[in-house]
């Protein structure tokens, strides 16, 4: 996985790259394994948790860019 966007489903993101899970958990999304995460977009989950989806997407994409360079 090279990049995520806020419309992507959390379950799909984690199936694409499970190493993103710690970023989501650090942001307060501790229920990433729950059934709703399998059908909930990153933007929807961010809203429920009171997070800025754009900032979260930027954090994940920064991580993926660094990971790709290694």
HELIX and SHEET records of a PDB file:
HELIX    1   1 UNK A   10  UNK A   16  1                                   7    
HELIX    2   2 UNK A   18  UNK A   20  5                                   3    
HELIX    3   3 UNK A   21  UNK A   26  1                                   6    
HELIX    4   4 UNK A   35  UNK A   38  5                                   4    
HELIX    5   5 UNK A   42  UNK A   48  1                                   7    
HELIX    6   6 UNK A   53  UNK A   69  1                                  17    
END                                                                             
